[in-house]
Amino acid sequence: MPQKTYPDTAADNVTAHVSKTISGRMKIGRPFTMFYKIKYGSQLLHYAVSPGSVSSMIRPNDDDLHQHEHFELLYVLEGELINRIEQINFHYKKGDACLLNRNTRHADIPGDNCAVVFLNLSTEYISSLLKDDVVFRDGTDLRPDGKIHQFLSSNLKGEEGFARNYLEFSPTAAASKNGWENNTQISIDAIQQELLGQKPGCSYLIKGLLLRLIHVLENENIYHSNFIHLDTGRQDFLFARITNCLKESAGNTSREELSDALNYNAEYMNQIVKKRTGLSLMQLGRAYRLERARQLLADTDESISEIIRELGFVSSSHFYSFFRKETGMSPLEYRRQEKGL
C-alpha cells in the first residue's frame, strides 16, 4: 500500500485516466489502471498509479451511483468500506474484495482510516488475460476454470453481458487465522511496483501477477465467494449474504448479530432461509458449525480443545454433546474414521 506522504501533483493527473461516455458510464483511458482511496480523519486522498508515475489529490468522495465500461476489482486494505450496490449498503472490512461487472450501479464510501485499492481492467485487457492463461502439461493445454474465470468469460459474451452481477470475496476463518489472505496484498503490491518501475517485460509480469491474484481469490481455502445476480431479486441477494456470514463464522452467529450486520429483521431473514433450505436460521448455523468441525477433525491436526475454542463452544461437554447428536459418534471416533487410524 502507498505510504502516507505523497508528491504534490496537479489534480487533473489523478482523474486523467477516467472519463464519462455519452451514456454516463465511467471509462478508463488505458487497458489497466490502479487507483487508491485513503481516508485519514475527515480527509480523503485519491491516489493514482500510472506507468512510471504517481499522482494524488484530496477531494470529497463521490457517493453517486455509477457504472463502468470496464471491470473493477476493489480490495479493502485497511478499515471498513460501505459498498453501495443498487441503493443497498453492504459493509466490507479489511481483506474483503468485490469484482463488479459493467452493468452494476454502485458507489464506494470509505470509513475512517480506510484504505481501498481499485484495479480497473478493460474488456480487451480481460480477453487478453483469459486467452493467455494457459498451463502446458503433458502435451495438453490446460485453462483454469475458477469462479472469476467463469464470471469474466460469461460477462464478455452472451446474455450475461447485459446482466447486473458481481462476485464478492471474504477471507475464510482459516485464512484469517494463518494470514493466507496476505498473498492478495503481496500480489497487489507487486503489481504496483511493476507499474511504477516500467522495466523491460513489465507488461507481461503485470498480467502474470493479475492471474496469480485471481488464483488466490478463487482458492476456496482462502476466500469465501458469492456470485450475486441482482436480476434474480433481492431475496436471493439477501440469502447469499446470510449464508456468507454463517460460513465465515462457522455458524457461530446469533440471529441478533446477523440482524445488526445485514440491517434486516431477524424473523424476515429466518423466513427467507426457511423458504430456500427448509431450515431455520439456527438450524442452518448448526449445519455450518458441524461442517466446519468435521473439516477440522478430518483435514487438520488441531487438538479437539483447539477446535472447541475456534468454533466458540462454551465447554467441551457442549461440543461433545453437539457432535454426537449430529453424527452418532464422538469427535475422536470421527477423526479416527476419516484419517483411517
WOTA-V543001 format. One record per backbone hydrogen bond with DSSP energy under -1.0 kcal/mol. CO is the residue of the C=O (numbers start at 0). NH is the residue of the N-H. Records with the same first field share a line. If there is no record, write none. Layout:
CO->NH / NH
//
This chain:
9->12
10->13 / 14
14->17
16->28
18->26
20->23
24->20
25->68
26->18
30->121
32->119
33->48
34->117
35->46
36->115
37->44
39->42
42->39
43->58
44->37
45->56
46->35
47->54
49->52
52->49
54->47
56->45
65->105
66->25
70->120
71->99
72->118
73->97
74->116
75->94
77->114
79->110
80->91
81->108
82->89
83->106
84->87
87->84
89->82
91->80
92->95
95->75
96->168
97->73
98->166
99->71
104->85
105->65
106->83
108->81
110->113
113->38
114->76 / 77
115->36
116->74
117->34
118->72
119->32
120->70
121->125
122->126
123->127
124->128
125->129
126->130
127->131
131->133
134->141
136->139
139->136
141->134
145->149
146->150
147->151
148->152
149->153
150->154
151->155
157->160
158->161
159->162
163->229
164->100
165->227
166->98
167->225
168->96
169->223
171->175
172->176
173->177
174->178 / 179
178->181
179->182
180->183
181->185
182->186
183->187
184->188
185->189
186->190
187->191
188->192
189->193
190->194
191->195
192->196
193->197
194->51
198->201
200->204
201->205
202->206
203->207
204->208
205->209
206->210
207->211
208->212
209->213
210->214
211->215
212->216
213->217
215->218
218->221 / 222
221->171
223->169
225->167
227->165
228->231
229->232
232->236
233->237
234->238
235->239
236->240
237->241
238->242
239->243
240->244
241->245
242->246
243->247
244->248
245->250
246->249
248->251
250->252
253->257
254->258
255->259
256->260
257->261
258->262
264->268
265->269
266->270
267->271
268->272
269->273
270->274
271->275
272->276
273->277
279->283
280->284
281->285
282->286
283->287
284->288
285->289
286->290
287->291
288->292
289->293
290->294
291->295
292->296
293->297
294->298
295->299
302->306
303->307
304->308
305->309
306->310
307->312
314->318
315->319
316->320
317->321
318->322
319->323
320->324
321->325
322->326
323->327
329->333
330->334
331->335
332->336
333->337
334->338
335->340
//
